[in-house]
Amino acid sequence: MARGGLKRLIASLEEEVAAAVRQGADLIADHAVGSIMEGSVTGKRHVASAPGEAPNNNWGDLVRGIEAQHPEPLRSVVISQSQAAASLEHGTSRMAARPYLGPAGVAETPNIVKLVQDAVARSARKANGG
């Protein structure tokens, strides 16, 4: 690697992998929203999901609260600001869990791994002048 090549590689890695991390968090948020919206009915015809399944959308509060946040270049988090979020994800003493964020993360992991692998490969090519 030519002089300065390591610095270019590190800068490129940070830029490319940070973009992949942001995109991965967005994939998880989108997947979680999709799992809640799939087949849901709001209002009087609303039917709660079965235990262990993602919650069915009712009034949209849970879906509106889901967002990917990117507090640092190489760190992203997916949160739900809905008051019901934790109770639905983990359950309570009176209700079985209806997880949606955890399963979304598991489902999107292979896609996120691929995004990061591709980012590292692009950085290596850039550092080698390609």
Protein Blocks (a to p, Z undefined) as FASTA:
>chain_A
ZZhklmmmmmmmmmmmmmmmmmmmmmmmmmmmmmmmnopaehjllccddehiacddfklm
mmmmpccddfbfkbccdddfbfklmmmmnopfkbccddfklmmmmmmmmmmmmmmmmmmm
mmmmmmnoZZ
